[in-house]
Amino acid sequence: MEAIRKQASKLREQVARQQQAVLKQLGHFGIETVVVDEAEQRQLQNLYNSTRTAKHFQKDIVRGIEGFVSTSSKKMEIVRRMAEDCCKYGTENQSTGSPLARAALFFGNSHSSMEKERETLLGVLCDQVSEPLRVLITGAPLEDARHLTHRYERLRQEVESQAADVLRRQAKFRDPATSAESSIKLQSAEAKLSELKSAMMALGREATAAMLSVEAQQQRITFQRLLTMVEAERSYHQTVLATLEKLYDEMIMEKKQNESSSQPITMEKDVCVPTTSKDANSNGFDNHGHANQNGSYFIAKVIHPFDAQADGELGLSVDDYVVVRQVAPNGWSEGECKGTAGWFPSAYIERRDKAPASVINEEASLAMIPN
């Protein structure tokens, strides 16, 4: 279809050139009054080509987004299924304290989160990029402007044909034997030419204004949609990168804890999570927050956040202080923070000899609360 349109356009240009040649050869009538303004015609043709090229570019973007969304949706389904399997394994085996179970939970939760971000990205691409471009492609402004251009082209050819007819009649009019009837026909032809030229000039201005408006709209909106696509992709990749960095840190911490364990991982089954004890004598601290010589408790500062994933685990925030009561050989410790007790990775805390007075007072007041 496109090849046929191109061939038709070439034929029209050839006919126009031939008509212009005839007008120049017979140009005793004053060529400037009958020859179409070539600059205006060239501008309109350039605008037509520009808007057609932009329309094809918009179609390419829409097709690309459709393909990307289709492929990504299939990938998203696969990754979500894998994430669900990882979470299922981690949840079913969390009671064993296995590093693999915890790693599976980290992995599954992280990838579920990333796929939600991917779903958001696909939504933006469809609703804010593809759909507005599709409206432009099939919209009335473009079609109306193209229709005006086609009307102008047909009228231009009619004007040139009428101008050639006027020139022929003028050539005959120079013959002394010309009849009065020929004179009347010449006047009628000249009047029709003048009328056609006026209509053509008005239509040319209208078509040019419409094409300029459409071209500006195409350029502006297409650029905005491309920018929206870049912003959405940038936000997606930044969020995914942050999630992967967190997942990587959690996996490395788990690896270090596993490697630093002095006993096999199977000993985790022998470690029981005790219930929270708030007896004043069980804290093992003096008034300055130091561990008593006859106790194994010590105070530590949180250096890495930890989200509790299972019952018996203690969530930690950076810069919190923890009263550590047990340090298991499998890389996990048990302690109390802000009145809540539980287990957490030993590598997420750093032992301190002293603690702020506010922390000591808080722990002391909590320790005095009876069970």
C-alpha positions as CSV (number, residue, x, y, z in Angstrom):
1,M,0.0,0.0,0.0
2,E,2.8,2.4,0.9
3,A,4.5,1.6,-2.5
4,I,1.3,2.5,-4.4
5,R,1.1,5.8,-2.5
6,K,4.7,6.6,-3.3
7,Q,4.1,5.8,-7.0
8,A,1.0,8.0,-7.2
9,S,2.9,10.9,-5.6
10,K,5.6,10.6,-8.2
11,L,3.1,10.6,-11.0
12,R,1.4,13.7,-9.6
13,E,4.8,15.5,-9.4
14,Q,5.6,14.5,-13.0
15,V,2.2,15.9,-14.2
16,A,2.8,19.1,-12.3
17,R,6.2,19.6,-13.9
18,Q,4.8,19.0,-17.3
19,Q,2.1,21.5,-16.7
20,Q,4.6,24.1,-15.5
21,A,6.7,23.5,-18.6
22,V,3.6,24.2,-20.8
23,L,2.8,27.3,-18.9
24,K,6.3,28.6,-19.3
25,Q,6.3,27.9,-23.1
26,L,3.0,29.7,-23.6
27,G,3.7,32.3,-21.0
28,H,2.5,35.4,-22.8
29,F,-0.3,35.9,-20.3
30,G,1.9,36.9,-17.4
31,I,3.3,33.7,-15.8
32,E,3.4,35.2,-12.3
33,T,-0.4,35.4,-12.3
34,V,-1.1,31.8,-13.2
35,V,1.8,29.7,-12.0
36,V,1.2,28.3,-8.5
37,D,3.4,29.7,-5.7
38,E,6.1,27.0,-5.7
39,A,7.4,28.1,-2.2
40,E,3.9,27.5,-0.7
41,Q,3.5,24.3,-2.5
42,R,7.0,23.1,-1.3
43,Q,6.2,24.1,2.3
44,L,3.0,22.2,2.3
45,Q,4.6,19.1,0.8
46,N,7.4,19.3,3.4
47,L,4.8,19.5,6.2
48,Y,2.9,16.6,4.7
49,N,6.1,14.5,4.6
50,S,7.1,15.6,8.1
51,T,3.8,14.7,9.7
52,R,3.7,11.3,7.8
53,T,7.2,10.5,9.1
54,A,6.3,11.4,12.7
55,K,3.2,9.3,12.4
56,H,5.2,6.3,11.4
57,F,7.6,6.9,14.2
58,Q,4.7,7.0,16.7
59,K,3.5,3.7,15.3
60,D,7.0,2.2,15.8
61,I,7.0,3.4,19.5
62,V,3.5,1.9,20.1
63,R,4.5,-1.4,18.5
64,G,7.7,-1.5,20.5
65,I,5.8,-0.9,23.8
66,E,3.3,-3.6,22.9
67,G,6.1,-6.1,22.3
68,F,7.9,-5.1,25.5
69,V,4.7,-5.4,27.6
70,S,3.9,-8.8,26.1
71,T,7.4,-10.1,26.7
72,S,7.7,-8.6,30.2
73,S,4.3,-9.9,31.3
74,K,5.4,-13.5,30.5
75,K,8.7,-12.9,32.3
76,M,6.9,-11.4,35.3
77,E,4.7,-14.5,35.6
78,I,7.7,-16.8,35.6
79,V,9.6,-14.7,38.2
80,R,6.5,-14.4,40.5
81,R,6.1,-18.1,40.4
82,M,9.7,-18.6,41.4
83,A,9.4,-16.0,44.2
84,E,6.3,-17.8,45.6
85,D,8.2,-21.1,45.6
86,C,11.1,-19.4,47.5
87,C,8.8,-17.9,50.1
88,K,7.0,-21.2,50.5
89,Y,10.3,-23.0,51.1
90,G,11.5,-20.4,53.5
91,T,8.3,-20.3,55.5
92,E,8.0,-24.1,55.7
93,N,11.6,-24.5,56.9
94,Q,12.0,-21.3,59.1
95,S,11.6,-23.4,62.3
96,T,14.9,-25.2,61.5
97,G,16.9,-21.9,61.5
98,S,18.5,-22.9,58.2
99,P,20.5,-20.2,56.5
100,L,19.0,-21.4,53.2
101,A,15.5,-21.0,54.5
102,R,16.2,-17.4,55.5
103,A,18.0,-16.7,52.2
104,A,15.0,-18.1,50.3
105,L,12.7,-15.8,52.2
106,F,14.9,-12.8,51.4
107,F,15.1,-13.8,47.8
108,G,11.4,-14.4,47.4
109,N,10.2,-11.2,49.1
110,S,12.7,-9.1,47.2
111,H,11.7,-10.5,43.8
112,S,8.0,-10.1,44.6
113,S,8.7,-6.5,45.3
114,M,10.6,-6.0,42.1
115,E,7.9,-7.6,40.0
116,K,5.4,-5.1,41.5
117,E,7.6,-2.3,40.3
118,R,7.8,-4.0,36.9
119,E,4.0,-4.1,36.8
120,T,3.9,-0.4,37.7
121,L,6.3,0.4,34.8
122,L,4.2,-1.6,32.3
123,G,1.1,0.3,33.4
124,V,2.9,3.7,32.8
125,L,4.1,2.6,29.4
126,C,0.6,1.5,28.4
127,D,-1.5,4.3,29.9
128,Q,0.9,7.3,29.7
129,V,2.9,6.6,26.6
130,S,1.3,4.1,24.2
131,E,-2.3,5.2,24.5
132,P,-1.7,9.0,24.0
133,L,0.4,8.2,20.9
134,R,-2.3,5.9,19.6
135,V,-4.8,8.7,19.9
136,L,-2.5,11.0,17.9
137,I,-2.0,8.5,15.2
138,T,-5.8,8.0,14.6
139,G,-6.8,11.5,15.8
140,A,-9.0,13.9,13.8
141,P,-6.5,16.8,13.6
142,L,-4.0,14.9,11.6
143,E,-6.7,13.4,9.3
144,D,-8.3,16.7,8.8
145,A,-5.0,18.4,7.9
146,R,-4.2,15.6,5.4
147,H,-7.6,15.9,3.9
148,L,-7.1,19.7,3.4
149,T,-3.7,19.0,1.8
150,H,-5.3,16.5,-0.7
151,R,-8.0,19.0,-1.6
152,Y,-5.4,21.7,-2.1
153,E,-3.4,19.4,-4.4
154,R,-6.5,18.6,-6.5
155,L,-7.4,22.3,-6.7
156,R,-3.8,23.2,-7.7
157,Q,-3.9,20.8,-10.6
158,E,-7.3,22.2,-11.7
159,V,-5.8,25.7,-11.6
160,E,-2.9,24.8,-13.7
161,S,-5.1,23.0,-16.2
162,Q,-7.4,26.0,-16.4
163,A,-4.4,28.3,-16.8
164,A,-3.2,26.2,-19.7
165,D,-6.7,26.5,-21.3
166,V,-6.6,30.3,-20.9
167,L,-3.2,30.5,-22.6
168,R,-4.4,28.4,-25.5
169,R,-7.5,30.7,-25.9
170,Q,-5.3,33.8,-25.7
171,A,-3.0,32.4,-28.5
172,K,-6.1,31.9,-30.7
173,F,-7.4,35.4,-29.8
174,R,-4.4,37.0,-31.6
175,D,-5.8,35.7,-34.9
176,P,-7.7,38.6,-36.6
177,A,-10.4,36.2,-37.7
178,T,-11.3,35.4,-34.1
179,S,-15.0,35.5,-33.5
180,A,-16.9,37.3,-30.7
181,E,-17.8,34.0,-29.4
182,S,-14.2,33.1,-28.8
183,S,-13.7,36.4,-27.0
184,I,-16.6,35.6,-24.7
185,K,-15.2,32.1,-24.0
186,L,-11.8,33.6,-23.2
187,Q,-13.3,36.0,-20.7
188,S,-15.2,33.2,-19.1
189,A,-12.1,31.0,-18.9
190,E,-10.1,33.9,-17.3
191,A,-12.9,34.5,-14.8
192,K,-13.0,30.9,-13.8
193,L,-9.2,30.9,-13.5
194,S,-9.3,33.9,-11.2
195,E,-12.0,32.2,-9.1
196,L,-10.1,28.9,-8.8
197,K,-6.9,30.8,-7.9
198,S,-8.6,32.6,-5.0
199,A,-10.1,29.4,-3.7
200,M,-6.7,27.7,-4.0
201,M,-4.9,30.4,-2.2
202,A,-7.4,30.4,0.7
203,L,-7.3,26.6,0.9
204,G,-3.5,26.6,0.8
205,R,-3.3,28.9,3.8
206,E,-5.8,26.8,5.7
207,A,-4.0,23.6,4.9
208,T,-0.6,25.0,5.8
209,A,-1.9,26.3,9.2
210,A,-3.5,23.0,9.9
211,M,-0.4,21.1,9.0
212,L,1.8,23.4,11.1
213,S,-0.5,22.9,14.1
214,V,-0.4,19.1,13.7
215,E,3.4,19.0,13.2
216,A,3.9,21.1,16.4
217,Q,1.5,18.8,18.3
218,Q,3.2,15.7,17.1
219,Q,6.7,17.0,18.0
220,R,5.6,18.2,21.5
221,I,3.5,15.2,22.6
222,T,5.9,12.6,21.2
223,F,8.8,14.2,23.0
224,Q,6.8,14.3,26.2
225,R,5.8,10.7,26.0
226,L,9.4,9.7,25.4
227,L,10.4,11.6,28.4
228,T,7.7,10.0,30.5
229,M,9.0,6.6,29.4
230,V,12.5,7.4,30.4
231,E,11.4,8.7,33.8
232,A,9.3,5.6,34.4
233,E,12.2,3.3,33.4
234,R,14.7,5.4,35.5
235,S,12.4,5.1,38.6
236,Y,12.0,1.4,38.0
237,H,15.7,0.6,37.7
238,Q,16.6,2.8,40.7
239,T,14.0,1.0,42.9
240,V,15.1,-2.4,41.6
241,L,18.8,-1.5,42.2
242,A,18.0,-0.5,45.8
243,T,16.1,-3.8,46.4
244,L,18.9,-5.8,44.9
245,E,21.5,-4.0,47.0
246,K,19.5,-4.8,50.2
247,L,19.1,-8.4,49.1
248,Y,22.8,-8.7,48.4
249,D,23.7,-7.3,51.8
250,E,21.3,-9.8,53.5
251,M,22.8,-12.7,51.5
252,I,26.3,-11.7,52.3
253,M,25.5,-11.3,56.0
254,E,23.9,-14.7,56.0
255,K,27.0,-16.1,54.3
256,K,29.4,-14.6,56.8
257,Q,27.3,-15.8,59.7
258,N,27.3,-19.3,58.2
259,E,31.0,-19.3,57.6
260,S,31.8,-17.8,61.1
261,S,29.8,-20.5,62.8
262,S,32.1,-22.8,64.8
263,Q,29.6,-25.6,64.7
264,P,27.6,-27.3,62.0
265,I,24.5,-25.6,60.9
266,T,22.5,-28.6,62.1
267,M,23.1,-27.4,65.7
268,E,20.6,-24.7,65.1
269,K,18.0,-27.3,65.9
270,D,19.4,-27.4,69.5
271,V,19.0,-23.7,70.0
272,C,15.7,-22.8,71.6
273,V,14.3,-19.3,71.6
274,P,13.6,-18.5,75.3
275,T,10.7,-16.4,76.4
276,T,11.2,-12.7,77.2
277,S,12.4,-12.2,80.8
278,K,12.1,-8.8,82.5
279,D,13.4,-9.8,85.9
280,A,15.7,-7.1,87.3
281,N,18.4,-9.6,88.3
282,S,18.5,-11.2,84.9
283,N,19.9,-8.2,83.0
284,G,23.4,-8.5,84.5
285,F,24.2,-4.8,84.2
286,D,25.6,-2.3,86.7
287,N,24.6,1.4,86.8
288,H,26.9,2.3,83.8
289,G,25.6,-0.3,81.4
290,H,28.6,-2.7,81.7
291,A,28.1,-6.4,81.8
292,N,28.5,-7.8,85.3
293,Q,31.5,-10.0,85.8
294,N,29.3,-12.9,86.9
295,G,26.9,-12.6,83.9
296,S,27.3,-13.0,80.1
297,Y,25.1,-10.1,79.1
298,F,26.4,-7.1,77.2
299,I,25.0,-4.1,75.4
300,A,25.4,-3.7,71.6
301,K,24.5,-1.1,69.0
302,V,22.6,-2.0,65.8
303,I,24.7,-1.3,62.7
304,H,22.4,-2.9,60.1
305,P,18.6,-3.0,60.0
306,F,16.9,-6.4,60.4
307,D,13.3,-7.1,59.5
308,A,11.8,-10.0,61.5
309,Q,10.6,-12.7,59.1
310,A,9.4,-15.3,61.6
311,D,8.0,-15.7,65.1
312,G,10.7,-15.4,67.7
313,E,12.8,-13.0,65.6
314,L,13.5,-9.4,66.8
315,G,13.3,-6.5,64.3
316,L,16.1,-4.0,64.6
317,S,16.7,-0.4,63.4
318,V,20.1,1.2,62.9
319,D,21.4,3.0,66.0
320,D,19.1,1.0,68.4
321,Y,20.8,-0.5,71.5
322,V,20.2,-4.2,72.4
323,V,20.7,-6.1,75.6
324,V,22.3,-9.3,74.3
325,R,21.7,-12.3,76.5
326,Q,22.7,-15.2,74.3
327,V,25.1,-15.6,71.4
328,A,24.5,-18.9,69.6
329,P,27.3,-20.6,67.6
330,N,25.2,-20.5,64.4
331,G,25.6,-16.7,64.0
332,W,22.4,-15.7,65.8
333,S,22.0,-13.8,69.1
334,E,19.1,-13.4,71.5
335,G,18.4,-10.2,73.3
336,E,16.0,-7.5,74.1
337,C,15.3,-4.1,72.6
338,K,12.7,-1.6,73.7
339,G,10.9,-4.1,75.8
340,T,10.7,-6.8,73.0
341,A,12.9,-9.9,73.0
342,G,13.9,-12.2,70.1
343,W,16.6,-13.5,67.9
344,F,18.6,-11.6,65.3
345,P,21.8,-12.0,63.3
346,S,24.9,-11.5,65.4
347,A,26.6,-9.6,62.5
348,Y,24.0,-6.9,62.6
349,I,25.2,-5.5,65.9
350,E,28.4,-4.2,67.4
351,R,29.4,-4.6,71.0
352,R,29.8,-1.5,73.0
353,D,31.4,-0.9,76.4
354,K,29.1,2.0,77.2
355,A,25.6,3.1,76.2
356,P,23.8,6.5,76.4
357,A,22.2,7.2,79.8
358,S,18.8,7.3,78.2
359,V,19.2,3.7,77.0
360,I,20.3,2.5,80.4
361,N,17.4,4.2,82.1
362,E,15.0,2.7,79.6
363,E,16.3,-0.8,80.0
364,A,16.4,-0.4,83.8
365,S,12.7,0.7,83.9
366,L,11.7,-2.1,81.6
367,A,13.6,-4.6,83.8
368,M,11.6,-3.5,86.8
369,I,8.3,-4.4,85.2
370,P,7.1,-7.7,86.5
371,N,6.2,-10.5,84.2
